[in-house]
Amino acid sequence: MKHLRPPRRPGSRRAAATVSALLLPLALSGCSDDDSTAAPPVASPAATASGARCVTDPPAPDEGAGASPAGVGAYALDSGEVVAPRRKTFTTKEGDESAVLVSGSGRLSTRDSNVKKRGATSSVDASGGHGLNAAVLARDGGHVTLSGGEFDTKGKGATAVFASGEGARATLSANAVKAKGASAHGVMASYGGVLDLTYVDIDTAGAQAAPIATGPGGAKVTVAGSTVTSAGCGSPGVQSAGDVTVSGTLFDVANSEAFTVESGGSLTLKDVRASAAAGGVVLRGAGDTAFSMSDGSIQAAEGDVFSVQQAVADVKLTGGAEVTTKDGVLLRVRDKGVATFSAHNEKLKGDVVVADGSATLDLTGSTTLGGKVRGASLAVGPGATWSVGGDSSLAGLTVSGDVSDAIRGNGFTVTYDSGASPGLGGRTYRLSGGGTLKPASP
């Protein structure tokens, strides 16, 4: 795995928090979004993982593009191209008002400018759906290009930068973003909006305030060479209901899972390193979800590495991605979830547990899996191996080549559904390292 260190970013004034510091147990306190300007609530990793606290809420429901509230901006541009003076300051203290609002054919660019936003939203749903109360809002075709400078927001629903509506786009480079408040995301896009971020530091400190988020209606976000930190309850590094691609970026998540992929969403990571207190990746909702990762790492202090909840989930790992958790569960499927999990040239450790639903694991290349598997189907390709970590029961098993080469039993018993495993012929096999592979009892 490559050692990731994003290049120095011009104008950056905040060093990334260390992984070890964020994974230390924190003092318990309540997790409320009532006080949007109070110090961020925190919870211990164990409390977070249990689900008793800090559960990430799903995004606001899709109300339809026609439900977009009227936008108000202290600085507003709806047509023409404007280059703002360098180091300009944009501010607002009014609730439901943006410091900068660009819409229609408006095009605004600025360099090393600062944006300061105070004031709470009157509707969390409108803030998460359409950017109401965002510090910078590009909507319905408007474009903003922001190079350098700092964004500082405080207030419920005070997302720093939001792109909403078809044709809306926000481009950030070498910026420092700080958002403090419940449901105050770092950056967010919805209803076809587009975000492009390069060398951006994002720091959120409120409940339900993911640093990078996409809302309803679909959106596209790309992030490169950035540093992302969240401290609030239920605030994953990325919450995707659209298409999000991240490369060369560091994530420190103190009170949530590292990443959440909602129904209809996808998340693609390349050379990304993430540490999180309460699990790795959650894929959920009554629809399709997708996650792919090449190189990089996800380290979870507690919780499952991958959790599929109701969703139809497609998970792909390649290029030596490292995924670990102290809890020992690599993949858990529940709530009638359906998971397809493929790994190529990976070293995987952890159990696979299908509590309610189905899962298919496809191990290819030099992939090794260490752990027990319960309720999933398993395919072990040429060169791949499974080192059994406990008595296991498989919904189906396909092995390329000799069973003793593909599976090391370690003294445990593995049962398989003979009807779903025609290549095994319903026979019983002695496994290398001790143990038995046999058909399940009728």
Sequence and secondary structure as in RCSB ss.txt:
>XXXX:A:sequence
MKHLRPPRRPGSRRAAATVSALLLPLALSGCSDDDSTAAPPVASPAATASGARCVTDPPAPDEGAGASPAGVGAY
ALDSGEVVAPRRKTFTTKEGDESAVLVSGSGRLSTRDSNVKKRGATSSVDASGGHGLNAAVLARDGGHVTLSGGE
FDTKGKGATAVFASGEGARATLSANAVKAKGASAHGVMASYGGVLDLTYVDIDTAGAQAAPIATGPGGAKVTVAG
STVTSAGCGSPGVQSAGDVTVSGTLFDVANSEAFTVESGGSLTLKDVRASAAAGGVVLRGAGDTAFSMSDGSIQA
AEGDVFSVQQAVADVKLTGGAEVTTKDGVLLRVRDKGVATFSAHNEKLKGDVVVADGSATLDLTGSTTLGGKVRG
ASLAVGPGATWSVGGDSSLAGLTVSGDVSDAIRGNGFTVTYDSGASPGLGGRTYRLSGGGTLKPASP
>XXXX:A:secstr
         TT       HHHHTS        SS TTS      HHHHHHTSS           GGG     EEE
EE SSEEE  TT EEEE STT EEEEEETT EEEEES EEEEE   S HHHHHHH TT SEEEETT EEEEES E
EEEESTT  SEEEESTT EEEEES EEEEESTT  SEEEETT EEEEES EEEE STT  SEEE TT  EEEEES
 EEEE STT  SEEESSEEEEES EEEESSS SEEE TT EEEEES EEEESS SEEEESSSEEEEEEESSEEEE
SSS SEEEESSEEEEEEETT EEEETT EEEEEETTEEEEEEEES EEESEEEESSEEEEEEEETT EEEE EES
 EEEE TT EEEE S EEESEEEESS HHHHEE TT EEEE GGG GGGTT  EE BTS EEEE   
